[in-house]
Amino acid sequence: MSSDGAAAVERWLHRTAKKLLRPRLNRLRQYPARPVRLSPGHDGATTPGERLPSLALITPSYNQGLFIRATIESVLAQAYPDLSYLVMDGGSTDETPRLLAAYGERVAWQSEKDRGQADAINKGFAAIGGEIMGWLNSDDLLLPGTLAHVGRFFRDHPEVDIIYGHRIIIDEEGREIGRWVLPGHDPAALALTDYVPQETMFWRAAVWQKIGPLDAGFHYAMDWDFLLRAERAGFRFRRLPRFLGCFRVHGEQKTAQTAAMTVEMDRLRQRHFGRPVPQQEISRGLRAYQLRQIACDWAYRLGIVRG
């Protein structure tokens, strides 16, 4: 082989290796849209008479009429035996109030002006309670069997306070465009970035009683602030090796407003470390976690582990 040919092969190998080892974490569109497919037995429905902890779930909403029906249906389909579910609408001017009213007594909801997502969630948890708590945004989904799996885990693991799982990413039509397969919980990585899929996160009421409510001064990073405060308070985390929820990517979502989110995340890093944290330090500090995430992702893709 000529020197030019060898150089071309080397460049191809370098590009291929770089592509294969690129972390999928924080990549929202990973492949062409396809139907969401789950492993057999993923539904995990509850059984009659099964004793599970009570669960409080809030959906904050504002002008999400295009997606909120799918969100609500994903909750109702759980058929969780002891669920308090409340939609907190911020005074939507689209079809959301009409859609909510159509559910009658099947869904409790309120519609009034609020000071943003965190404020709506705080008001919701002031109105309902449960041994386990969580919130589901009005464009995201719970996967089948999620609440039963969460309830059983908390029932059987009293030593764990906060849990989260893997994420499926979907587009406007509900088609799958990516997956986040996460390694075990890493406090050092969480101090540098928010890698926890919020729609898969649940916690015991004792956590909320000690560190709640959410800080309504945050409009994008309120979940990361909550997690960091829980870490500092000594609560115990566990990443469950299961896909629990779907995060929807669309043009109107708040997470598309990256500049404002970056400001809030920098503010939280400075609060946590007591100083500004440069990007180079963030990248260096996340390297080990990213390598573990790549390994977990490939283990899942090769069928070595299931989600």
Secondary structure, DSSP 8 states (H G I E B T S, - for coil): --HHHHHHHHHHHHHHHHHHTS--TT-S--S--B-----TT------TT-----EEEEEEESS-TTTHHHHHHHHHTT--TTEEEEEEE---SSSHHHHHHTTGGGSEEEE---SSHHHHHHHHHHH---SEEEE--TT-EE-TTHHHHHHHHHHH-TT--EEEEEEEEE-TTS-EEEEE---S--HHHHTT---S-GGG-EEEHHHHHHH-S--TT-SSSHHHHHHHHHHHTT--EEEEEEEEEEEE--TT-GGG-HHHHHHHHHHHHHHHHSS---HHHHHHHHHHHHHHHHHHHHHHHTTSS--
